[in-house]
């Protein structure tokens, strides 16, 4: 008998809190910054990661995170993540991919859209990996001055 997927909420909340802290490290001037680009290079691979603040409210903000490979590969489009920041809870959560509707916390498997049961958890982990890559191997394309 197949077991139903049950999300690990403690793990998901921890991932979202860590991602929020990473974003705040990358955007020390968050209140006055509208976008930031990082050039990330590992070995011979180069990419530009862009974080754009789409909406700002008192308790939440919405970011668009995208990247472009320097090789300009046209056969595989890089995903663009839409990330919601919850400032009071200090959490950052991937809410959807660009051009797709909002993600559900759990998907039945199999399903028509080929989502994994833990797709949202995987995307939040993927966001964390990209943010870590920017922190560890990225450099600013413009100087940043925080107040």
Buried (B, 14 or more C-beta within 10 A) or exposed (E): EEEEBEEEEEEBEEBBBBBBEBBBEBBEEBEEBEEBBBBBEEEEEEBBBBBBBEEBEEEBBBBBBBBBEEEEEEEEEEBBBBBBBBBEBEBBBBBBBEEEEEBEEBBEBEEEEEBEBBBBBEBBBEBBEBBBBBEEBBEEEEEEEEE
